[in-house]
Each structure stands twice: as structure tokens, then as C-alpha cells.
């Protein structure tokens, strides 16, 4: 069905308004956290702090990495050697991007034991949303197998990095995708798991049939907060801020990725921590770099999330770089930087 404005869809307007108001009871706290940074949060580089002085910004036991960033090392050296390096760099958790990654045959029991041997916990995994192949390993085609494998690995979260674009970019298309996400979330919940979706920049674009409605807002409004969780890729959210800070007609439509989290912190158990240098000549407004080498203020971002209810214990931070120059160097530098961040006055 075709609609030209949010006003023509009172049900969606009500949901957007109601979901947007979640967390209002903590609004004064959120305002205090963000108030000093009314402009884009990415404008200021992280401020350095002397190691060992003040409370660490990074919650203890909550540093992970998305293994996609180390896919070259996994395929050439195997999981055991990669896990040994991650242990040496101070990592606590891993997020899977496939369960072989070119290493050859390995069972889930072996993979789980290798992680344990190096003090690492599997925190989640990325699986495709859908495929044209009816036998594909995706949520849409093979839900039970996806959940079986997550349970075998002892994962608390199982998710997808696919955007909800299966049926298009209209409001109704995203409502339909949201219904499927709710189904996956309900099935995961029955297994003691949490289903999540990882964003890229395009989720922050506008519906093609309702150019005043941001698609990410539709996803939040139409998914059940007790069934569907979010993994914010902070870098891609800031890219979305740059690319989709104006509507199609050119009118301003600014947003702050952090504010999404502060409104509904319980919906964001996982984060991707990747960095970028601000460059308005680039299509995305940023150029991806190792964590700590860019302009995204992770001291500010993580500190703000820590101040939400349960924030210091309930969130997990996964470093990532899509194409690092040297993946072990990326993992080491990212860990060193995040561990070095300290709260002021603590």
C-alpha cells in the first residue's frame, strides 16, 4: 500500500512516538550525559588519559572482537593460534563470522573448547537473514539449525548483519521484515538466546514511500523489544549520520547515534567498535582506521552507556575493522587503546 506521509499511517506514528518515549524516566540523566555535545558526537577525538589513573572506561570482562576482522589469520593459521593472540592482547570475548572461516573441518565442540582454552567466551554470531537458496544457512531458510548451532557453542546472542531490506525500502516492507525478526526473536528466546540485528549505514536512510520516516525508526517501532535486540555498529551509525542527515528534499534531519542507545539501552547488548577519520570528501564522510587512530570519541560513547541502568555490566564491546592493513596489529592496538581510556575524577 502506498503512503505519502507519516500522518497517513496513524498506527506507525503512534508506535514511533511511543517507542521514542521509552526511557523518558531517565531523560534527565540522558540529557546530562549528552548535553555538552549537541553537535555530531564524532567531531572530537578521544582525549588521552594517563594509564592506570581513574576508573577504566571499558567494563571489565567485556572486550571482544568480531572474527571477520581476523579472517585472513583464521584461514591461514587456524582458530587456536588466533585465539592465543587474542588472549595475549587482553580480549575476553569473540563474535563469530562463520564457524570454519576457511580452516577446514572443525566441530562446534572443538571450536567451543578452543575458545575456552584461551579464556575466551563466544558472545554472538552473524548469520545471514535470507537467501534465494531454500537450503541456505540463514534465519529464513534454516532457523532451527542456526539456533541449534548457537546453543552448541553456548552463545547468549545470535544475530544477523543483514539489513531488513528483503522486501524493499518502503514502510510496509520493513514492517514485514520486522514481523519475521519478531518470529526469529521468539524462537531464540525459547532457547534462552537473544536475537539481534547489526546495522550498516543504510538502515538510517528514509523510506522510499514516506520520505519523512527513517527506516531505522520503523525497525525499532515494529520489533518487540523483548524479542529483537540491536548491535549498534557505531562507525556505520556515524556514517549514516553523515549520509542521511538530510531528507530527500534537502531539509535537515540530524540524529545522534548515542541518543538511540540512551533511550533504550536494554535493546543494545552488543556494540561494534570501529573507528574512522572524518573526511567530507569521502562518500561515507569517514575513512575506516584502527580503533584509536580515528575521530570517534569512544571515551565519551562508552562512558555514557556505562551510566545507564546496568550499563557497566550489561553491554559488550566488539572491536572491528572491515579490512585492516595487518589484522593482528589492529587487534592489539584496538585493545590497548580501549583499555587505556579512563574516567575523569574517578
C-alpha positions in Angstrom: 0.0 0.0 0.0 1.3 3.4 -0.9 1.5 6.2 1.6 3.0 9.7 1.2 3.5 10.8 4.8 3.7 9.5 8.3 0.5 11.3 9.1 -1.3 8.9 6.7 -0.2 6.0 8.9 -1.5 6.8 12.4 -0.6 3.3 13.8 3.1 3.8 12.8 3.1 7.4 14.0 1.8 6.2 17.4 4.4 3.4 17.6 7.2 5.7 16.7 6.1 8.2 19.3 5.6 5.6 22.0 8.9 3.7 21.3 10.7 7.0 21.1 9.5 7.9 24.6 10.8 4.7 26.1 13.3 5.6 28.7 11.8 9.1 29.3 12.0 8.4 33.0 15.8 8.6 32.6 15.6 11.5 30.2 17.2 14.0 32.6 20.1 11.7 33.0 20.5 11.1 29.3 20.3 14.9 28.7 23.1 15.5 31.2 25.2 12.8 29.6 24.8 14.2 26.1 24.1 17.8 26.7 27.6 19.1 26.3 27.8 17.5 22.8 24.8 19.0 21.0 26.7 18.7 17.7 27.9 15.5 16.0 29.5 13.2 18.6 32.2 12.3 16.2 33.7 15.8 15.9 36.1 15.5 18.8 38.9 12.9 19.0 39.2 10.8 22.2 41.1 12.6 24.9 44.1 10.7 26.2 44.3 9.7 29.8 47.4 8.5 31.7 47.2 4.7 32.0 46.3 3.5 35.5 44.7 6.7 36.7 41.0 6.8 37.1 38.3 4.1 36.6 38.6 2.3 33.3 36.0 3.3 30.8 36.0 -0.2 29.3 33.9 -2.5 31.6 36.0 -5.5 32.9 35.5 -8.7 31.0 33.5 -7.1 28.2 36.1 -6.6 25.4 35.6 -8.8 22.3 36.3 -8.8 18.6 34.4 -9.7 15.5 36.4 -12.5 14.0 35.6 -11.3 10.5 38.4 -8.7 11.1 40.9 -11.6 11.5 39.6 -13.8 8.7 43.0 -13.8 7.0 44.7 -15.1 10.1 42.0 -17.7 10.9 42.2 -19.1 7.4 46.0 -19.2 7.3 46.9 -20.0 10.9 43.7 -21.6 12.4 41.5 -20.7 15.3 43.9 -21.9 18.0 46.7 -19.5 17.1 44.3 -16.6 16.6 42.7 -17.2 19.9 46.1 -17.4 21.6 46.9 -14.0 20.2 43.6 -12.5 21.3 44.2 -13.9 24.8 47.6 -12.2 24.8 46.1 -8.9 23.8 43.6 -8.9 26.7 40.4 -9.9 24.9 37.6 -11.6 26.8 35.1 -12.4 24.1 34.7 -13.3 20.4 31.9 -12.9 17.9 31.8 -15.5 15.1 31.5 -14.8 11.4 31.1 -18.4 10.4 32.3 -21.5 12.2 35.1 -22.6 9.9 36.3 -19.4 8.1 38.4 -21.4 5.7 40.2 -23.5 8.3 38.9 -26.9 7.1 36.8 -29.3 9.1 36.2 -28.4 12.8 33.3 -29.4 15.0 31.4 -26.9 17.1 32.5 -28.8 20.3 36.1 -28.3 19.2 35.6 -24.7 18.4 33.9 -24.1 21.8 36.8 -25.8 23.6 39.5 -23.9 21.8 37.9 -20.6 22.9 37.7 -21.9 26.5 41.3 -23.0 26.4 42.3 -19.4 25.7 39.9 -17.7 28.2 37.5 -16.5 25.5 33.7 -16.6 25.6 31.6 -16.7 22.4 29.3 -13.8 22.8 27.4 -13.9 19.5 27.5 -14.8 15.8 26.5 -13.3 12.5 24.3 -15.4 10.2 22.5 -14.4 7.0 18.9 -13.2 7.1 17.7 -14.9 3.9 18.8 -16.3 0.6 17.2 -17.4 -2.7 18.6 -20.9 -1.9 16.0 -22.8 0.1 18.7 -24.8 1.8 20.9 -21.9 2.7 22.2 -21.4 6.2 20.1 -18.4 7.1 17.5 -17.5 9.6 14.8 -17.5 6.9 15.8 -20.9 5.4 17.3 -22.9 8.3 16.2 -21.3 11.6 16.3 -24.5 13.7 19.8 -25.3 12.6 21.0 -21.8 13.2 19.7 -21.9 16.8 20.9 -25.5 17.4 24.5 -24.4 16.5 24.3 -21.3 18.7 23.2 -23.4 21.6 26.0 -25.9 20.9 28.6 -23.1 21.1 27.0 -21.7 24.3 26.3 -18.4 22.7 24.0 -16.0 24.6 23.2 -14.0 21.4 22.6 -15.0 17.8 22.1 -12.4 15.1 22.4 -11.1 11.6 24.4 -8.3 9.9 21.8 -8.2 7.1 19.6 -5.2 6.8 15.8 -5.7 6.8 15.7 -4.9 3.0 14.3 -8.3 1.9 11.1 -6.8 0.7 12.3 -3.3 -0.2 12.7 0.1 1.4 9.1 1.1 2.0 7.5 1.3 5.4 5.3 -1.7 4.7 8.4 -3.7 3.5 10.1 -3.0 6.8 7.0 -3.9 8.8 7.0 -7.2 7.0 10.7 -7.8 7.8 10.1 -6.8 11.4 7.4 -9.4 11.7 10.0 -12.0 10.6 12.6 -10.7 13.0 10.0 -11.0 15.8 9.5 -14.6 14.8 13.2 -15.3 15.0 13.4 -13.5 18.3 10.6 -15.6 19.8 12.2 -18.8 18.6 15.6 -17.7 20.0 14.0 -16.7 23.3 12.6 -20.2 23.7 16.1 -21.5 23.6 17.4 -18.9 26.1 19.1 -16.8 23.3 18.7 -13.2 22.2 18.3 -12.5 18.5 19.9 -9.3 17.3 20.4 -7.2 14.2 23.6 -5.4 13.3 23.3 -2.2 11.3 25.2 -0.6 8.5 24.7 2.9 7.3 21.7 2.3 5.0 19.4 1.4 7.9 19.4 5.2 8.7 18.1 6.1 5.3 14.5 7.2 4.6 11.5 5.1 3.4 11.0 5.5 -0.4 7.2 5.9 0.1 7.4 8.1 3.2 10.5 10.3 2.9 10.0 11.8 6.4 10.3 8.3 8.0 13.7 7.0 8.9 13.8 3.2 8.3 15.7 2.5 11.5 12.8 4.1 13.4 10.4 1.7 11.7 12.6 -1.2 12.8 12.6 0.0 16.4 8.9 0.6 16.4 7.8 -2.6 14.7 10.0 -5.1 16.5 9.2 -6.4 20.0 11.8 -5.0 22.4 11.6 -8.3 24.4 12.4 -10.3 21.3 14.6 -8.3 19.0 17.8 -6.6 20.1 20.3 -4.4 18.3 24.0 -4.5 17.9 25.0 -0.9 17.0 27.9 -0.7 14.7 29.0 2.7 15.9 31.1 3.6 12.9 28.4 2.8 10.4 25.9 4.7 12.5 28.1 7.8 12.3 28.4 7.2 8.5 24.6 7.1 8.5 24.6 10.4 10.4 26.7 11.9 7.7 25.0 10.4 4.6 21.4 10.7 5.9 21.4 13.8 7.9 19.1 15.4 5.3 15.9 14.2 3.8 15.5 13.7 0.1 14.2 17.3 -0.2 17.3 18.6 1.4 15.8 19.6 4.8 17.9 18.8 7.8 17.2 15.6 9.7 20.1 15.3 12.2 20.4 12.4 14.7 23.0 11.3 17.2 23.7 7.5 17.3 24.3 7.7 21.1 20.8 9.1 21.7 19.3 6.0 20.2 21.1 3.9 22.8 20.4 6.1 25.7 16.6 6.0 25.0 16.5 2.2 25.0 19.8 0.9 26.5 18.4 -2.5 27.2 17.9 -3.1 23.5 21.7 -2.7 22.8 23.6 -5.6 24.5 26.3 -5.6 21.8 28.3 -2.9 20.0 30.8 -2.9 17.2 33.7 -0.6 18.0 35.4 0.5 14.8 37.0 3.9 14.1 37.3 6.4 11.2 38.9 9.6 10.3 36.4 12.3 9.3 36.7 13.2 5.6 33.8 15.0 4.0 35.3 14.4 0.6 34.7 10.7 1.0 31.3 9.2 0.1 30.8 7.9 3.7 32.2 11.0 5.4 34.8 8.8 7.1 37.7 6.6 6.2 38.0 3.4 8.3 41.1 3.1 10.5 42.2 1.0 13.5 40.4 1.8 16.8 42.2 4.7 18.5 43.5 6.2 15.2 40.3 7.9 14.3 37.9 10.7 15.4 35.1 8.8 17.0 35.1 9.6 20.7 34.9 6.2 22.3 35.7 7.6 25.8 32.5 9.7 25.6 30.4 7.0 24.0 31.2 4.1 26.3 31.2 6.3 29.4 27.6 7.4 28.5 26.4 3.9 28.0 28.1 2.9 31.3 25.9 5.4 33.1 22.6 3.8 32.0 20.9 1.3 34.3 23.1 -1.8 34.4 25.3 -0.3 31.7 28.7 -1.2 33.2 27.8 -4.9 33.3 25.2 -5.4 30.6 27.0 -4.3 27.4 29.7 -5.9 25.3 32.2 -4.1 23.0 33.5 -5.9 19.9 36.4 -4.3 18.0 36.2 -4.5 14.3 37.8 -3.3 11.1 36.5 -4.5 7.7 39.8 -4.5 6.0 42.7 -3.9 8.4 46.2 -3.4 7.0 47.5 -6.0 9.4 44.8 -7.8 11.4 46.9 -8.8 14.5 48.2 -5.2 14.7 44.7 -3.9 14.5 43.5 -6.3 17.3 46.4 -5.4 19.6 46.2 -1.6 19.0 42.4 -1.6 19.5 42.7 -3.4 22.8 45.5 -1.2 24.1 43.5 2.0 23.2 40.3 0.9 24.8 42.0 -0.4 27.9 43.8 2.9 28.3 40.7 5.1 28.4 39.9 6.4 31.9 37.0 8.2 33.5 37.8 11.7 34.9 37.7 12.2 38.6 37.5 8.5 39.5 
